[in-house]
Amino acid sequence: MKRIDHLDLVSRIGRELQSRMPYNDIDNFLKGFDVDCSQETSGVNSKWVYVKDLLANAPDETVLRIADELEIDYGLVSSSGRDLSDSRFWIPGYFRLFLSHLSEFKQKTAALQEALRPYGITAFVAHEDIEPTKEWQLGNREGSTFHGCPSSNSHARLS
């Protein structure tokens, strides 16, 4: 996510929390997203400024999860003009990678997904990112790269 988009979304989250909650509830709400509410803030007596201070350097993924929880439409758009706000598993601005795997590699693939995130790669792992009963809507999405996690006998399945 571009820095300006991050700050704009943080500002909108601040306005929403300011209208809904007292300070103690804001702290409890943000702690639910692992936000450190003990960090030093500007001291301005404004819930909006308080939230902006706490979230200014929060990871994009955290800010997006908070926006989702508050049902704030962040309407992010990719460089190709495609709306990304419907995506719950792609992190805007990150390289997108679809990881396919055999069930025997489920844990290793989930670990790979987490290991890639600090490098600006958001990976989609089917049984981690969508409910098994949810209809597949992924398809061949523009800007996504497909990668299979092969096994020793995967060549037989590719024939």
Sequence and secondary structure as in RCSB ss.txt:
>XXXX:A:sequence
MKRIDHLDLVSRIGRELQSRMPYNDIDNFLKGFDVDCSQETSGVNSKWVYVKDLLANAPDETVLRIADELEIDYG
LVSSSGRDLSDSRFWIPGYFRLFLSHLSEFKQKTAALQEALRPYGITAFVAHEDIEPTKEWQLGNREGSTFHGCP
SSNSHARLS
>XXXX:A:secstr
  HHHHHHHHHHHHHHHHHH  HHHHHHHHHTTT  TTS     S HHHHHHHHHTTS HHHHHHHHHHTT    
 B TTS B TT SSS TTSEEEEEE  GGGHHHHHHHHHHHGGGTEEEEEHHHHS TTS    SS TTEEEEE  
 TTHHHHH 
